[in-house]
């Protein structure tokens, strides 16, 4: 990942990671090169999401990020939400399939509306929806809502393993698409009608788009900002979050070939350490998600949100975290320092440095490999 600076290379890596890290399904053993997956690095063209065309007299496009209550990958959800919300180029809404909290391990969120409430407010549908990785990519309510939105003319964008949910709807059939490197063989066999790509950060094919692993969600989101508001605005938002390029060019093979990645702990492995993650009003959604995701990826920790009270905590752009514990009475093995990130993506660099110091270089290397961050795999 040569297009992202030292501090934030992690972001494009971390973006892919969000969706790819579901349970024990995302394992390095599935990462073999197989027939039916085209190596996009052989194509010199750069992907572009089609320019936004205003509909229904809207002054801004309507963007929805959908979460499955039972389990949604935190960085896959929070990064697109954070980028689009901070950009100001769209009206952005975080929606859940059902009423109630949404578990994004290790944190729990209350979203802004249910899909039913969204549909009542916006019967004409969204202009764009983001589909992050979820624990059940066959959930009938999720698939039904994705298909219904597509039928109303929206563009569907999957993040990482969220491609499996979109592929389950049939919307990718006959189209080019991508996902995290760890599912190359699996996706080609399960969805043979899809023109799967590898070694590419994101793919845009008509009314469907898709991103690779964790690190790819950030450039994909910036690419949508460009489609809506042009390259100058996209460059400004990219600087704000800490990346200097959102090109689709990417080499995921460099991360799946390392034998150390085969030892990545399963997401549900027994944690050795309970970790307190401080949350406070105004914390940046992207920085918090990358921090929580990185520690969870080690397999050594189980995190809890710790706040000054049990009252819901509103983050910088409107997402609400439900605290697990109250500061001062939290019974955890270790408390992290309060969130500190001059750039949203720099939070991942901070986390990986601490993981290497606390849990060992191998733990940090495994997380970086999975997130496709080259700065921490040397």
N, C-alpha and C positions, 0 to 999 in steps of 0.2 A: 504494500500500500504506500506508494511513493508520493501520492498526491496530497497527503495530509501531514501537517507539521508534527514535530516530535511530541508535543503535548497532546495533540488531539487525534493522532493516528488511531488512537484507541477508539475514537468515536465511530469511525466507519467500521471498525472491527466490532465494537460493542453493539453496534446497531444490528448487525447480522445476528449476533449472539442472542438477542432477545427472543427470537422466535424459534431458534433451533434447539433450545435447551429443554425441551419438554420431557420430563421423566426420564426413563431409561431408553426411550426410543431413539434419541439422538446420540448414537454411539459411533466411535470412529470406525468400527467394523463395517458399517454400512457405507463407507465413503469410497468404495472402489470405483474405478472408472468403468463404465458399462456402455454398451451400445444403447442408442436412444437418447444419449445426452451429448449435445453439440458443444464443442469447445469454442466459446465465443471469443477467446483471446485471438483466434485466427481471423477475426473480422475487424477491420480497421475502423469501422463506423462507431460513433458514439450515440448512445440512446438518448432520445428526447421525448418527454411526455408532451402530447399534442397541446398547443396553446388553448387556453380556456376560452370557451364560447359562452357568453352570458345567456341564461335562460330565465324565464318567468319574471323578467324585469328586475332581477336581483342586481344590487350594486356590488355585491361580493358573492363569490361562490360559497356554498354551504358544504362543509366538510364534517363528516362523522367518523369517530374512531370507536369501534364496537368491542366490548369486552364480555367474555363468558363468565358468569358469576362464580362458577365452580373452579375456575383456574385460567388465568391469562398471564402471559409472560410480561413482566413489568417493563423491561426496556423496549420491547416491541410496541407496547401501548404508549408509554410516556414520551418516547422520543418523537414520534410523529405529532402527538398532541402538543408537546412543548414547542417544536419548531413552528408548526402552523399557527398556534396561538400567539407566540411572540412576534411572528412576522406581521400580523395585522392585515394580511391580504385576504383573509377569509373569515367567515363566521364558523367557529369551530365548536363542536359539541361532543362530549364523551358520553356514550350510551351503553347501557347494560342490557342483556337479553331479558332479564327478569328484575323485579324490584329487589332491593336489598344490596348488601355489600358485594364487592367483587374482589376475590382473592387474587393478588398478584404477588406470589411468593417472593420475599417474605413479608410483604406489607399488605394491608387491606384498604381498599378505597371505596368511597361512595361516589358514584358517577352522577352526571348532571341530569340524566333522564333515562327512562327505559326506551326500548325500541318502540313500544306501543305509544308512549307519550311523544316520542319523536315523530312518529307517523301522523299523529293527530295534529301536531303543530305544523308539520311540513308534508302534507299529503302528496305533493308533487315529487317528493324525494330529495335526496342529497345530490350534489354535483359530484362529490368524491366520497368514497368510504375507504378507510384503512382497516384491514383485517389482520390483527396480530396472531402470533402463535397462541393456541389455546389447548387445554388439556384434553378436550374431546372434539376432534376436528370433524366428527360426524353428527354433532348435535343438531337435531332437526329444526329447532327454532332458529339457530344461528344460520344454517344453510338456507332456510326459507326466507329469512330477512335479506341475506345477501342477494339471493336471486330476485326478490321483489324489488330491491333497489336498482339492480342492474336492468330490470325490465322497464324501469322508469327513466332510464337513460344515463345513470351515473357511471363514472369510471371507478372500477374496483381495484384497489391496490393492496396486495398481500405483503406482509413483512415476515421474512424468514420462514418458519414452519407454518405460518398462516397460509402459505401456498397450498398446503394439504387441504385445508377447509375450502378454499376457493376451487381447487381441482375437484373436490367432491361435489360441487354444484354443477360441474360441466362447463363452466364459463371459460376455462382455459383450453378446452378441446379445440384443436386446430390452430392454437395460438402459441407463440413463443412465451416461455416463462422460466423462472429460476427459483431457487430456494437455497437453504444452507448446504454446504458441501457434504455434510454427514449423511444426507439422505439421497445422494445421487442414484445409487442402485435401486433403492426402495421406490422412489418416485417414478422412475422409468418403468418399473414393472407394474406398479399399481395404477398408473395413469398413462398408458401407452399412446393415447390420442393427443397428448400435450407435446409440443416441440420444446423439450427441456434444454436449457442452456447451462453451462458451467463457466467458471472463470470470468464472471461478469458481476458487477455490483448490483445492477438493476436492469430490468427489461421492460420496455413499454411497447405494447402491441394493440393499437386501437383503444378499445374501452377497458382493457385490462392491463395492469402493470404488476410487477412483482420484484421483490428484493431478495438478495442473498442473506447471509447470516447477520448477526447483531450489528456489525460494523456498517452494514449497508443501509440501515434505516435512516441514518442521518443524511447521507447524500441523496437518497430517494426522496426524502421530504423536501430537501432544498431544490431538487429537480421539479417538484410540484410548485414550489414558490416561483421558480423561473417560468413555468408554464402559465401561471396566473398573472404574474406581475413583471416578468422580464428579467434579464440577466443582471442588471445593476442591483435590483432589489434582492435577488438571490445571493449575490456576492455580499451584500450588506448583512443579510441574515446569517450567512455562513461565517462571516467574521465574528458576529455576535456570539455564536455558539462555539467558535473555536476551530473551524476547519477552513482550509484555503482552496479546496477544489471539490466539486461534487460529480466528477466524471464517472461514467459507468465502467470504466476500465478497472480490472481487478484480476488478481491471480490467486484463487482460493487453493489451488493445488499445493502451494507452498506451505499451507498450514495442515493439510490432512496427511501429508507424507511423513511427518515427524513421528517416530515410534512412541515418543513420550505422551502423545495425545491419546494413545490407546488406553492409558491408565486413568483417564478422566473419571472421577467418582460419579456414580449415578446421582441424580438430583435428589432422590429420596433416601440417600444413604444416611445412616444414623449420625447425627451431628455430635461432635465432641465438645463444641463450645456454643453456649448461648450468647448471642451478641446483641447488645443494645444499640439501636440506630436512632440517634437523636433527630427529632423532627420538630420544626417550628413554623409558624405562619410566615409565608413569603419564601420558603425554600424553593429552589428551582426544581421543577419536575424532572428534567433530564439528568441533572447532577445527582439527585436523590436516587433515581432509578438505576443509573450506572453504578453507583456505590453499592446499593442493595444487591444488584445482580452479580457483581463481581465477587462479593463475599459468599453469596449463596452458591456460586459456581465452584468454590473450592471443595465442597462436600464436607468441610470441617465445621461449619457453623450453621446455626439456625437463628435467624434474626428476628427481633421484635422492635416495633416502633415505640420509642420512649418520648413522651412530651411532658409539658408542665402540668397537664391535667388530662383527664380522659375525654375532654371535649374534642370534637372533630377539628382537624387542623387544615386550614385552607392554604394551599401552596400558591406559588407566584402567579399562575395563570388559570387558577380555578379548580384544579383537582383537589379533592378532599381526602386526607389520610385519616383513618380511624386508629388512634393510638392503642397499643396493647398494654402499656405500663406507664406509670407516673414516675417522673424523675425523682430521685431521692429514695424511692421505695422499690425501684426496679431490682429484681433478683436475677441478675445475669452474670455470666462468667467474665464478660468484658464489655465496656462501653466504648464506642467509637467517639472520636472528637466531633464537635459540632460541624455540620457540613460547611466546607470551605472550598469554593471554586470560583476563581476569577473568570474563568470561562466554563460554561456548562460541561464541556467534554473533559476539562482538566481534572474533574472529580475522579475519573477512571484512572488517570495516572497516579493520583494520590492513593487510591485504593490498592492498585497493583503494587506500588512501592511498599505499602504497609503489609500487604499479604506476603510479599517476599520476605520481609523482615520478620514477621510474626509466625507464619506457617511454613516458610521455606521457599527457596527459588523454584522448586518443582511445582508447588501449588500455583505460584504466580504464572509460571510458564504454561501450565495446562489451561488456566483461565484465558491467558492471552492467545493461545493457539485456537481455542474454541471461539474466541471473539475476533480472531483474525487480526490481532494487533501485533505488528512486527517489532515494535519498540521494546517489547518485553520477552522476546523469545531467543535472544542471543545467548 
